[in-house]
Amino acid sequence: MGITVLSLFDGISCGMVALERAGIEVDKYIAYEIEHNAIEISKKNYPEIVRGGGRNKGRFYKVQRKNRHFNWWQPMPEPLQLRK
């Protein structure tokens, strides 16, 4: 029996790659991402992932209570703009 994963800021689903490489069985992987290009790459590599849209969707709060494993991937910060 595998785990259920909730991945926020999922990007291209690197969390799924890490779990596969670690040999951890995943029953259900729920991903929240808003960046279109990242979602398309993730869909191509992992069509079985359940996609929930952005984390501010109402459905997230229902899913959150059911899952014990959270994957908090932080988005890359914007480059600093230096002032002269």
Residue, then its C-alpha position, 0 to 999 in steps of 0.5 A: m500500500g502506497i502513500t497519498v501525496l498532496s503537492l503544492f507549487d508542484g512545478i513539473s512534478c519533481g516530487m514524483v520523480a524523487l518518490e520514484r527514485a527513492g522507491i516509495e510507492v504512491d497510491k495517489y498524487i494530487a498536484y496544485e500548480i498554476e503555471h501552464n508550461a509546468i502543468e503541460i510538462s507534468k501531464k506528459n510525464y505523469p498523466e495519472i496525477v490528479r490536478g487541482g488547479g491553483r492552491n486557492k481553489g475551494r477544492f483544496y481545503k476539502v483535499q487537505r483534510k484527507n491527506r497526511h503527506f504534504n509536499w511544499w515546493q517553494p517557487m523560485p523567487e524573482p531576481l532582485q532588481l538593483r537600484k542605481 
